[in-house]
Amino acid sequence: MMSELRWTLLILGVAFIAGLAWWERHRPRQASRSAAERATAREPAAETPRVAREPPLTLPEMRARDPLVPHGLPVLEVAPDAPAVPVLSVPAGRGAAPTAAEHEGSREVPTIAPAPSGAPAPAAVREVLPTLPTAEPPLVQWPPDAARRIVALRLVAPLPERFAGRPLRQALAAEGFVLGQFSIFHKPDEERRAVLSAASLTRPGTFDMETMDSQHYGGLSLFAVLPGPKAPPQAFDELVFTARSLNERLHGVLQDEQGSPLTPARIAILRERLSAQAAS
């Protein structure tokens, strides 16, 4: 029993010694490997390539250019022999323009002799505007009261406004009306015969050129006296056309003779009535 225990202890002792020897043999390698790994870990990472920085940008020194004009201002000198003619002299310096003598050689500059003392000064020439010829008044050749027929329309200012005299006069002139007989406006034809007439709706219906621009009017009465220079249908058509043109300029309200709105249907009725009267 004792012998077996001894052999067992002996074998264990040998095994322990062999293991310890093996451990001692491999320990330096592991230590060196661990040290190498620590050194590798401590070493910095591979240096990244450094980017070369450009030198700071410096602007070139800027210098102002020399002035192109002379440093001095031009001086006006008056010649003693000709006080009425000023002589312009420029101080010498860079940029000064050459004088007339340098540019044209020996060419002399003409001078203006002063007026003798005591002579009257020449009068200022005043421009005279041409005067426009006055328009001849139209020829008003109306038939007698028993034989005449009147076709009339109205151009009324929108309430509560009234037509100012100046725009009213200009609108009538633009349509060819001229102030004439009976102090009312007439529109002549090529032979200066009155075809249409325009009177004021305000009594007495006349116009005064001296005060018209400062007046205000409630409207116009546009009419044609038949028989006249043109046939009744032509005169009526011109009356309607002129009334519409005036209304476009004055922005009023067109009416018939009774004050009803001048609609296309009303114009057709007036035209038919006029044709029936001319046929009878």
Secondary structure, 3 states (H helix, E strand, C coil): CHHHHHHHHHHHHHHHHHHHHHHHHHHHHHHHHHHHHHHHHHCCCCCCCCCCCCCCCCCCCCCCCCCCCCCCCCEEEECCCCCCCEEEECCCCCCCCCCHHHHHCCCCCCCCCCCCCCCCCCCCCCCCCCCCCCCCCCECCCCCCCCCEEEEEEEECCCCCCEEHHHHHHHHHHCCCEECHHHCEEEECCCCEEEEEEEECCCCCCCCCCCHHHCEECEEEEEEEECCCCCHHHHHHHHHHHHHHHHHHHCCEEECCCCCECCHHHHHHHHHHHHHHHHC
